[in-house]
Amino acid sequence: MSTACTHTSQIQDVSPSTDGCEECLQMGDRWVHLRECLICGHVGCCDSSKNKHATKHFHATNHPIVQSIEPGEDWKWCYIDKTFV
């Protein structure tokens, strides 16, 4: 049985904050894939990246939903409900 996301009402009309992971760009580091916070537009690196900034952003802000901003990918993830949106 899959769980439905109960946080979709928090999604905002956002634009990506940067062309790459905000924190990795500041550090001069690299990332694997990018995720955009659908609450504030923060761009962070995925959990396959060594710094995991998208997940760190969730833990710091409790903003629950990110979407992949990788070319050809069209999915959203809710950290709280641990399900695709």
TORPA-4810 file (N, C-alpha, C, O; in nm, 3 decimals):
<nodes>
NODE_1_0.085_-0.118_0.000_0.000_0.000_0.000_0.089_0.124_0.000_0.174_0.140_0.088_M
NODE_2_0.071_0.211_-0.095_0.153_0.331_-0.101_0.084_0.445_-0.026_-0.038_0.453_-0.018_S
NODE_3_0.167_0.532_0.027_0.118_0.648_0.101_0.106_0.765_0.006_0.194_0.787_-0.077_T
NODE_4_0.000_0.841_0.017_-0.017_0.961_-0.064_0.049_1.079_0.008_0.052_1.084_0.130_A
NODE_5_0.100_1.170_-0.069_0.159_1.291_-0.012_0.047_1.382_0.039_-0.051_1.407_-0.031_C
NODE_6_0.065_1.431_0.161_-0.035_1.520_0.221_0.014_1.665_0.226_-0.043_1.747_0.298_T
NODE_7_0.119_1.695_0.149_0.182_1.828_0.157_0.174_1.907_0.026_0.238_2.012_0.015_H
NODE_8_0.099_1.859_-0.071_0.096_1.926_-0.202_0.041_2.068_-0.195_0.070_2.149_-0.283_T
NODE_9_-0.037_2.100_-0.092_-0.090_2.236_-0.080_0.021_2.338_-0.050_0.000_2.459_-0.064_S
NODE_10_0.138_2.290_-0.010_0.250_2.380_0.020_0.331_2.418_-0.105_0.413_2.509_-0.099_Q
NODE_11_0.308_2.350_-0.217_0.383_2.376_-0.340_0.358_2.520_-0.387_0.243_2.564_-0.395_I
NODE_12_0.465_2.590_-0.418_0.458_2.727_-0.467_0.504_2.732_-0.612_0.566_2.639_-0.662_Q
NODE_13_0.473_2.841_-0.680_0.521_2.866_-0.815_0.660_2.928_-0.801_0.673_3.049_-0.786_D
NODE_14_0.763_2.845_-0.807_0.900_2.889_-0.782_0.985_2.879_-0.907_0.951_2.806_-1.001_V
NODE_15_1.094_2.951_-0.908_1.196_2.939_-1.011_1.324_2.894_-0.943_1.349_2.933_-0.830_S
NODE_16_1.406_2.811_-1.011_1.530_2.766_-0.950_1.616_2.885_-0.906_1.630_2.983_-0.979_P
NODE_17_1.672_2.876_-0.787_1.751_2.985_-0.730_1.886_3.002_-0.800_1.941_3.112_-0.801_S
NODE_18_1.938_2.895_-0.857_2.068_2.899_-0.925_2.068_2.798_-1.039_1.973_2.723_-1.057_T
NODE_19_2.177_2.798_-1.117_2.192_2.701_-1.225_2.263_2.574_-1.178_2.295_2.487_-1.259_D
NODE_20_2.286_2.564_-1.049_2.350_2.446_-0.992_2.319_2.441_-0.844_2.242_2.523_-0.794_G
NODE_21_2.378_2.345_-0.775_2.357_2.334_-0.631_2.414_2.458_-0.563_2.533_2.489_-0.577_C
NODE_22_2.328_2.530_-0.490_2.369_2.657_-0.426_2.494_2.639_-0.341_2.592_2.712_-0.356_E
NODE_23_2.491_2.540_-0.252_2.602_2.522_-0.159_2.727_2.471_-0.229_2.838_2.515_-0.197_E
NODE_24_2.712_2.378_-0.323_2.830_2.327_-0.396_2.896_2.438_-0.476_3.018_2.445_-0.484_C
NODE_25_2.815_2.525_-0.537_2.873_2.638_-0.610_2.953_2.728_-0.516_3.062_2.774_-0.552_L
NODE_26_2.901_2.753_-0.396_2.972_2.836_-0.299_3.101_2.770_-0.252_3.200_2.839_-0.227_Q
NODE_27_3.100_2.637_-0.241_3.216_2.562_-0.193_3.316_2.531_-0.304_3.430_2.493_-0.277_M
NODE_28_3.273_2.547_-0.429_3.357_2.505_-0.541_3.358_2.354_-0.558_3.456_2.298_-0.606_G
NODE_29_3.249_2.288_-0.517_3.240_2.142_-0.523_3.151_2.098_-0.639_3.095_2.181_-0.711_D
NODE_30_3.139_1.966_-0.658_3.062_1.911_-0.768_2.941_1.834_-0.716_2.934_1.798_-0.598_R
NODE_31_2.846_1.808_-0.806_2.725_1.734_-0.770_2.695_1.635_-0.880_2.754_1.640_-0.988_W
NODE_32_2.600_1.544_-0.852_2.558_1.442_-0.949_2.430_1.487_-1.019_2.428_1.503_-1.141_V
NODE_33_2.323_1.508_-0.942_2.194_1.552_-0.996_2.139_1.665_-0.909_2.179_1.681_-0.793_H
NODE_34_2.047_1.742_-0.967_1.992_1.858_-0.896_1.845_1.840_-0.864_1.768_1.782_-0.941_L
NODE_35_1.808_1.892_-0.745_1.669_1.890_-0.699_1.629_2.031_-0.660_1.706_2.102_-0.595_R
NODE_36_1.509_2.072_-0.698_1.458_2.205_-0.665_1.350_2.193_-0.559_1.257_2.113_-0.572_E
NODE_37_1.363_2.272_-0.452_1.260_2.278_-0.348_1.139_2.349_-0.407_1.151_2.460_-0.460_C
NODE_38_1.023_2.285_-0.399_0.901_2.345_-0.456_0.832_2.439_-0.359_0.723_2.487_-0.387_L
NODE_39_0.895_2.465_-0.245_0.840_2.561_-0.150_0.911_2.695_-0.166_0.847_2.800_-0.160_I
NODE_40_1.045_2.693_-0.186_1.120_2.819_-0.192_1.211_2.834_-0.314_1.266_2.942_-0.335_C
NODE_41_1.228_2.729_-0.394_1.313_2.740_-0.513_1.459_2.705_-0.491_1.537_2.710_-0.586_G
NODE_42_1.498_2.670_-0.368_1.637_2.631_-0.341_1.677_2.515_-0.431_1.600_2.421_-0.449_H
NODE_43_1.797_2.521_-0.488_1.849_2.412_-0.570_1.961_2.345_-0.491_2.058_2.409_-0.450_V
NODE_44_1.945_2.215_-0.471_2.044_2.137_-0.398_2.077_2.009_-0.472_2.005_1.967_-0.562_G
NODE_45_2.188_1.948_-0.433_2.231_1.824_-0.498_2.161_1.703_-0.435_2.120_1.707_-0.319_C
NODE_46_2.148_1.597_-0.513_2.075_1.477_-0.473_2.154_1.393_-0.374_2.269_1.424_-0.342_C
NODE_47_2.091_1.286_-0.326_2.156_1.198_-0.229_2.265_1.111_-0.291_2.341_1.047_-0.218_D
NODE_48_2.275_1.107_-0.424_2.388_1.039_-0.488_2.511_1.128_-0.490_2.622_1.080_-0.515_S
NODE_49_2.494_1.256_-0.463_2.605_1.350_-0.453_2.663_1.340_-0.312_2.590_1.310_-0.217_S
NODE_50_2.793_1.364_-0.298_2.855_1.344_-0.166_2.802_1.440_-0.060_2.803_1.406_0.058_K
NODE_51_2.756_1.559_-0.100_2.713_1.658_-0.001_2.564_1.652_0.035_2.524_1.703_0.140_N
NODE_52_2.481_1.591_-0.050_2.338_1.573_-0.023_2.268_1.701_0.022_2.193_1.700_0.120_K
NODE_53_2.292_1.811_-0.048_2.240_1.941_-0.005_2.088_1.953_-0.014_2.028_2.027_0.064_H
NODE_54_2.022_1.882_-0.106_1.875_1.889_-0.113_1.814_1.832_0.015_1.722_1.891_0.072_A
NODE_55_1.864_1.719_0.060_1.814_1.658_0.184_1.850_1.745_0.304_1.770_1.760_0.396_T
NODE_56_1.970_1.801_0.305_2.010_1.891_0.415_1.918_2.013_0.420_1.885_2.062_0.528_K
NODE_57_1.878_2.064_0.302_1.785_2.177_0.298_1.652_2.137_0.362_1.595_2.215_0.439_H
NODE_58_1.602_2.017_0.331_1.478_1.970_0.393_1.492_1.966_0.546_1.404_2.014_0.617_F
NODE_59_1.602_1.909_0.595_1.619_1.898_0.741_1.631_2.036_0.807_1.588_2.054_0.921_H
NODE_60_1.688_2.133_0.736_1.704_2.267_0.792_1.575_2.349_0.789_1.552_2.433_0.876_A
NODE_61_1.490_2.325_0.688_1.372_2.410_0.666_1.239_2.339_0.686_1.137_2.404_0.709_T
NODE_62_1.239_2.205_0.677_1.117_2.125_0.679_1.030_2.150_0.555_0.910_2.125_0.558_N
NODE_63_1.090_2.200_0.447_1.019_2.213_0.320_1.009_2.072_0.261_1.112_2.013_0.228_H
NODE_64_0.888_2.016_0.246_0.876_1.873_0.220_0.896_1.824_0.077_0.932_1.708_0.058_P
NODE_65_0.873_1.908_-0.024_0.866_1.854_-0.161_0.974_1.913_-0.251_0.992_2.035_-0.258_I
NODE_66_1.045_1.823_-0.319_1.144_1.863_-0.420_1.104_1.800_-0.552_1.028_1.703_-0.557_V
NODE_67_1.158_1.858_-0.660_1.141_1.794_-0.789_1.277_1.786_-0.855_1.364_1.870_-0.832_Q
NODE_68_1.293_1.684_-0.938_1.415_1.673_-1.017_1.413_1.783_-1.122_1.311_1.808_-1.185_S
NODE_69_1.527_1.849_-1.140_1.538_1.946_-1.250_1.643_1.899_-1.350_1.708_1.978_-1.418_I
NODE_70_1.656_1.765_-1.357_1.744_1.704_-1.456_1.669_1.692_-1.588_1.550_1.661_-1.589_E
NODE_71_1.739_1.715_-1.700_1.674_1.700_-1.831_1.615_1.560_-1.847_1.682_1.460_-1.819_P
NODE_72_1.491_1.553_-1.892_1.426_1.426_-1.918_1.361_1.363_-1.795_1.295_1.259_-1.807_G
NODE_73_1.378_1.422_-1.677_1.316_1.369_-1.557_1.198_1.456_-1.518_1.206_1.579_-1.523_E
NODE_74_1.088_1.392_-1.479_0.966_1.465_-1.444_0.902_1.399_-1.322_0.800_1.331_-1.334_D
NODE_75_0.962_1.420_-1.206_0.906_1.362_-1.084_0.929_1.455_-0.966_1.017_1.541_-0.967_W
NODE_76_0.846_1.435_-0.864_0.853_1.511_-0.739_0.858_1.411_-0.625_0.804_1.300_-0.637_K
NODE_77_0.922_1.448_-0.514_0.936_1.360_-0.398_0.899_1.436_-0.271_0.939_1.551_-0.253_W
NODE_78_0.824_1.371_-0.185_0.791_1.427_-0.054_0.877_1.358_0.051_0.866_1.237_0.073_C
NODE_79_0.964_1.436_0.116_1.051_1.381_0.219_0.974_1.332_0.340_1.011_1.231_0.400_Y
NODE_80_0.867_1.401_0.377_0.792_1.365_0.497_0.713_1.236_0.477_0.719_1.146_0.560_I
NODE_81_0.639_1.228_0.367_0.559_1.110_0.341_0.637_0.999_0.270_0.585_0.888_0.252_D
NODE_82_0.762_1.028_0.230_0.849_0.930_0.164_0.781_0.865_0.044_0.775_0.743_0.031_K
NODE_83_0.728_0.953_-0.043_0.657_0.902_-0.161_0.671_1.000_-0.277_0.698_1.118_-0.257_T
NODE_84_0.653_0.949_-0.398_0.649_1.035_-0.515_0.517_1.109_-0.517_0.414_1.058_-0.473_F
NODE_85_0.521_1.231_-0.569_0.402_1.315_-0.573_0.348_1.315_-0.715_0.247_1.380_-0.742_V
</nodes>
